[in-house]
Amino acid sequence: MKNMPDSLSHVSNKVDGVLTDENLLCPACFAPRKSTDIECCQCGVIFSQYTKWAREKRTKHTIGGLYHLSIEDIDGLEMLWTKIENAYLDQDLHNRFIHRCLALKSLPFAAFKYQQQLRKSPEDDLARYQLEKVMTLVREWFAPEKPVSYVLGSSTLWRWLIALSILGWVVGILALFAGMLTSTPSYYLAFGGGIVIVSSFIYIYMRRLLTNS
């Protein structure tokens, strides 16, 4: 399969629109073959597999963003689109088609089909509406993710912590006063100063969280 040519235009030859064994060639090496042959006697390519490969490559070359799909996925989407063409006004079919494209991460396929429909029928409001829906999904899919916040808690918790920090200030100031009035002030001064400093940090940080939330 790696030696197959990029051109897909010579899969078969025709004379007056009719295939014959005399003008039928191998699509890979262009050696003569018969319509009943399963594989090429010269290069060994299996014709059914080449046909699938050619269809897959042609679709992915025409519509970008489908590199991850298998030919079975593409055929499934084509079948859904054929159902839409046979019952074009069935909104449920349109929704199923778009949701399937979304599930397969192949929204460009849906956009391509509706753009084709609009080129054929510029006044097709349904196709325009569905195309806008697809493009909205594409924008949401490729929108930059919001930065992950590593801050735990909620605004209610933050308010409680602010209240506790204010209470800590009160306790710390009282401890400082007590230290100045007792014969052993070092313990009270150290305790009160620590409480005031910690409460100040908590208050400032929680206020910042509330402001930015």
Secondary structure, DSSP 8 states (H G I E B T S, - for coil): -TT--S--TTS---BTTB--TTT-B-TTT--B--TT-SB-TTT--BHHHHHHHHHHHHHHHHSTT-TT--HHHHHHHHHHHHHHHHTTT-HHHHHHHHHHHHHTT-HHHHHHHHHHHHHH-TT-HHHHHHHHHHHHHHHHHHS---------S-HHHHHHHHHHHHHHHHHHHHHHHHHHHSS-HHHHHHHHHHHHHHHHHHHHHHHHHHHH-
